[in-house]
Amino acid sequence: MTSMWVIEPYRYKEKLLTEFTYLVQVDMGGVPATLFNIVSRRQPLAVAYLRDYLETTSLNSNRNGRSRE
């Protein structure tokens, strides 16, 4: 299973934001269904883990006097 992130900045109502797109390519041949089901259930959690990490890092940076921009 191959995956990648596309991370792009964009502006919305004068705010600089970041858009994350998560792409996954799956080859169904030769992979046992049980293994595929286990991995495919956990794969989308990568997005949630990244969000949690970025929120925590952003909060810690603000406490140290760094700008969020």
Helices and strands as residue ranges (DSSP letters): E 2-12, E 15-25, H 33-42, H 45-63
